[in-house]
Amino acid sequence: MSSYIAIDWGSTNLRAWHYEEGKCVDQRRSEAGVTRLAGRRPEEVFADITAGWPADRVPVIMAGMVGSNAGWQPVPYLSCPVALDQLASHLTRVADKAWIVPGLSVERQDNYNVMRGEETQLLGATTLHTAPLYVMPGTHAKWVDVEGSQVRDFRTVMTGELHHLLLHHSLIGTGLPEQEADSAAFQAGLERGAQDTSIVSRLFEVRAAHLLGACDRRHVSEFLSGLLIGHEVALMTRQLTPDTRQPVVIIAGETLARRYQQALQLIGLESVTLEGDRAFQHGIRSIANVLAN
């Protein structure tokens, strides 16, 4: 096993791991994402996060928004369809021993899409659990159609961001008390969202329901979450037509993964979960091993 430094550098956060002979010996976290550099250059943040580590002697492999036009240096996308094992041969060097992993793109009349960081998770996920369909929930959820190690297509759904905007910056959330977890409200939202081909007309009903006493005002967030996730899962599985003989792989933390498992189960699909950091680390390790050879 090789020695290397792995960095997941997103918009709002940065995480780094130091590996020696395949074992993690140290890890660090920072809020210095590419949109939170506070006037510092990426090179300065890089020097801080790797201070005391052998960044001048072992490969440093970075993925995420660090390769965007808001990051250290714009890194070209690899156009889909593309084999994930090509990532290691298309790295962009930004320092003596530091490289950035390319993102992926889809450019078609019916689908324009990009991802940065998720491709590294996918690389690791495909080695951990082979499947034809992967979903990475989050602010901008990714649904990825994979055949073997080749990414054929992917879609992005802004479910997490939409939930936040509607709850905190729209009429839906105006005047609500502190929100509470409620599994029944989430399930009710799932069932409603999964049944509708479009939820645009349902959104105002979220507010009207609690005004008229049909929904507990403390559980609006949960119902809205279910509504959006239920719609997302039903829509994406219709568009990407997964092989129902194989489970959908969810790459996420436990809490968010459980919500998507529940939504997939509602429409009759099995799923398995891979923890996001685990998938990312396996992906980086695959790239580091190529660099070491």
Secondary structure, 3 states (H helix, E strand, C coil): CCCEEEEEECCCCEEEEEEECCEEEEEEEECCCCCCCCCCCHHHHHHHHCCCCCCCCCCEEEECHHHCCCCCCCCCCEECCEEHHHHHHHCEECCCCEEECCCEEEEECCEEEEECCHHHHHHHHHHHCCCCEEEECCCCEEEEEEECCEEEEEEEECHHHHHHHHHHHCHHHCCCCCCCCCHHHHHHHHHHHHHCCCCHHHHHHHHHHHHCCCCCHHHHHHHHHHHHHHHHHHHHHHHHCCCCCCCEEEECCHHHHHHHHHHHHHCCCCEEEECHHHHHHHHHHHHHHHHHC
